[in-house]
Amino acid sequence: MGTVLVYRQDGFCEIALDDGDKVQLHLNKNGLVIARQQPSGHPPEVLFKGDVETLTAMCVALMDQTGSKASPLDLMVAVVTQLPSANQVKAAFHAASQAV
């Protein structure tokens, strides 16, 4: 299970995944961006970028399945921490965005 390293109410979260990858979630009025941190001096790799409509649909689907009243960032953090690698985060969010 991934470990939350940083969680801010402004929509930012950093998570260390089981395989050592670190991903950042940026949630704002434009939607959600999930990026894998790269070695210093290299730009982050965008794993997922979803607009507000896609993010809303994903959150509604998760809330319907879980009955949760969590915030959108809390829902996304709950999903990401369950995935062992950045590649699996990328695949899961791509699949989820195609399903909504």
C-alpha positions as CSV (number, residue, x, y, z in Angstrom):
1,M,0.0,0.0,0.0
2,G,1.3,3.4,-0.9
3,T,2.3,6.0,1.7
4,V,1.0,9.6,1.6
5,L,4.0,11.9,2.1
6,V,2.3,15.2,1.6
7,Y,-1.4,16.1,1.7
8,R,-2.6,19.7,1.4
9,Q,-6.1,21.1,1.4
10,D,-5.3,23.1,-1.7
11,G,-5.5,20.0,-3.8
12,F,-2.0,18.7,-3.8
13,C,-0.8,15.2,-2.6
14,E,2.4,13.3,-2.9
15,I,2.4,9.5,-2.6
16,A,5.3,7.0,-2.4
17,L,4.2,3.8,-4.1
18,D,5.3,0.2,-3.1
19,D,7.9,0.1,-6.0
20,G,9.5,3.3,-4.9
21,D,7.9,5.5,-7.5
22,K,6.6,8.9,-6.2
23,V,3.5,10.4,-7.7
24,Q,1.9,13.8,-7.3
25,L,-1.8,14.5,-7.6
26,H,-2.8,18.1,-8.5
27,L,-6.5,18.8,-8.2
28,N,-7.9,22.2,-9.1
29,K,-10.8,23.8,-11.0
30,N,-9.4,22.5,-14.3
31,G,-9.4,18.8,-13.2
32,L,-6.8,16.3,-12.1
33,V,-3.2,15.8,-13.1
34,I,-1.2,12.8,-11.8
35,A,2.5,12.9,-12.5
36,R,5.5,10.6,-11.6
37,Q,8.5,12.4,-10.1
38,Q,11.7,12.0,-12.1
39,P,15.3,12.3,-11.0
40,S,16.2,15.9,-10.2
41,G,16.6,18.1,-13.2
42,H,14.0,16.2,-15.3
43,P,10.4,17.2,-15.7
44,P,7.7,15.0,-14.1
45,E,6.0,12.4,-16.3
46,V,2.3,13.0,-16.7
47,L,0.5,9.7,-16.0
48,F,-3.0,11.1,-16.2
49,K,-4.7,14.3,-17.0
50,G,-8.5,14.6,-16.7
51,D,-10.7,17.6,-17.1
52,V,-13.4,18.5,-14.6
53,E,-16.1,16.5,-16.4
54,T,-14.0,13.3,-16.4
55,L,-13.0,13.7,-12.8
56,T,-16.6,14.4,-11.7
57,A,-17.8,11.2,-13.5
58,M,-15.0,9.2,-11.9
59,C,-15.8,10.5,-8.4
60,V,-19.5,9.9,-8.8
61,A,-18.8,6.3,-9.9
62,L,-16.5,5.7,-6.9
63,M,-19.1,7.3,-4.6
64,D,-21.8,5.1,-6.0
65,Q,-19.7,2.0,-5.5
66,T,-18.4,2.8,-2.0
67,G,-21.1,5.0,-0.6
68,S,-18.3,7.4,0.4
69,K,-18.9,11.1,1.1
70,A,-15.1,11.8,0.8
71,S,-13.7,14.7,-1.1
72,P,-12.5,14.2,-4.7
73,L,-8.9,14.4,-3.6
74,D,-9.5,11.9,-0.8
75,L,-11.1,9.5,-3.4
76,M,-8.2,9.8,-5.8
77,V,-5.7,9.3,-2.9
78,A,-7.5,6.2,-1.8
79,V,-7.3,4.8,-5.3
80,V,-3.6,5.7,-6.0
81,T,-2.4,4.3,-2.6
82,Q,-3.8,0.9,-3.5
83,L,-1.7,0.7,-6.7
84,P,1.9,-0.6,-6.5
85,S,3.5,1.4,-9.3
86,A,3.2,4.5,-11.4
87,N,2.6,2.4,-14.5
88,Q,-0.4,0.8,-12.8
89,V,-1.7,4.2,-11.8
90,K,-1.4,5.3,-15.4
91,A,-3.2,2.2,-16.7
92,A,-5.9,2.3,-14.1
93,F,-6.8,6.0,-14.6
94,H,-6.7,5.7,-18.3
95,A,-9.1,2.7,-18.1
96,A,-11.4,4.5,-15.7
97,S,-11.5,7.6,-17.8
98,Q,-12.5,5.6,-20.8
99,A,-15.3,3.8,-18.8
100,V,-17.1,7.0,-17.7
